[in-house]
Amino acid sequence: MPSLKFNFILLSIGLLVTGCQMKPHSPTLDVLGSYFPAWIFCILLGLAMTLVARQLLIGFKLRPHLPPAPVLYVCLLIVFTLAVWLAFFKN
């Protein structure tokens, strides 16, 4: 009967190997003949959307009723960035 340590090593190797799948392409964009990672554009677009959301929150006078600003805007940046990634780069 294999030991617990042996089973753990096999499980670890199996989990590490599953990350080595072949992808059809890397998510890069051609900008003026130079390739940029797509996540840079997702972050920039997410940042722009966060700034627009901030202005809307201030315009509708909702800012005083929301949680602390650093937490709110970091969460909005993450949500918008991941939404852009899913909208444009999901396979």
Residue, then its C-alpha position, 0 to 999 in steps of 0.5 A: m500500500p503506497s504511503l501518504k507521502f507518495n500519494f501527496i507527491l503524485l497528486s502534486i505532480g498531477l496538479l502541476v502538469t495540468g497547467c501545461q496545456m497548449k493554448p491556441h494563441s497568446p493574448t497579445l495585441d499588435v500595436l504599430g507592429s509591436y506586440f503588447p500583452a492584452w492584460i495591459f489594455c484590460i487594466l487601462l480600460g478598467l482604470a478608465m471605467t473606474l474613473v468614469a464610475r467615480q465621477l458618476l458616484i460623485g455626480f449622483k451624490l452617492r459617495p458619502h454613503l459608500p465604503p472607504a474610497p481605497v477599498l471601493y475603487v480598488c474593487l471597481l478596478i478589479v471588477f472592470t478589468l476582469a469584465v473587459w478581459l472576459a468580454f474580449f479575450k475569453n476562449 
